């Protein structure tokens, strides 16, 4: 068993405007991307469960040309709200980093 970070060049999150977060997961190779996608490690359903958002609100794209996955979800609270813990959205990716990837 390995972890997602071991198959990627970059895992990041950031604001996509004040009401949405976007995640970029860039893989080291096409094999790494295909392995993670085939195993269901990252999917719209997985993001829905991890971030407690309805699956129909998850925008999920596999971009094979650049060995990447792009995901956009609604922010739990809008950027700058008094209850916002990450104004720029740069720390929301942390639950993804250590996801298990089957051998």
N, C-alpha and C positions, 0 to 999 in steps of 0.2 A: 504494500500500500504506500502510495506517495501522497503529497499534498499539492494542491493546485498551483501554488507559487513555484514549484519545481518544474512546471511545464510552461511557464510564461516568461516573457520579457518584462511585462508591465501589467499591473492590476491597479486601476485607479477609479475614483469617483469624483464627480464635480457637479456643480449646479448646471442645469440646463434651463436657466431662467429661475425666477424665485419660487416656482411651484413644482419643479421636477428635478430629479437627480438622474445623471447618466453615468454608466459604468463602462469602462473600456477594459477588456481583457485581451491582451495581445500575446499570442503564443510563440514559442521558440521555433516551431515547425508545423507543417501541415499534419504530420503524424500526431503531434501533441494535441492540436485542435480536434482532430477526428476522434481521438481516444476519449477526450473529455466530453464531447458532444454525444458520442455513441453510448457512453456510460451514464448519461443523464446527470452528470455532476453539476452542470449549469444548464438551466432551461427556464422557460417562463414560469412553469409550476414551482421550480426550486426557488426562484427569486421571489415569487409570491409568498411562499412559506417563510423564507428567511426574513423578509422585510414586512410581513403582515399587510400585504396589499392584495386586492382582488386580482386574480390572474388575468382578467380581461383588461386591467389597467397597465399590465406589463407589456412594453414594446421590446421585442427580442429579435435580434438579427445576428446571423452567422455570416461573416464577411470572409469567405474563403480566399479571395484574392490577396488579402493581407494577413491571413491566419489570425483572425480576431473575432470576438463576440462583442456586440454593443447592446446594452440594455438601458431602457429609460423607464423610471417609475415615478409616481407622485411622491413628493416630499412628505414626511409625516406632519410637519408644520412648515409654513412658508419661511423662506430665508429672511432672517432679521426679526422674526417673531420673538417675543420675550421668552418663549419656551424652546427656542431653537438652540441646540447644543453644538451645531457646526454650521456657521453662517455660509461658508463657501462649499460645503458638501464634500470636502476632501478626506473625511475619515469614515464615510459610510461603507467603504469597500472592505473594511477589516474582517467582517464575517466570511468573506470569500476566500481570503488568503490561505487558510488552513483546511479548506474542504478536502476530504479524502477522495483520492482518485484510485480506483481499483487497478491492480496489475493486469 
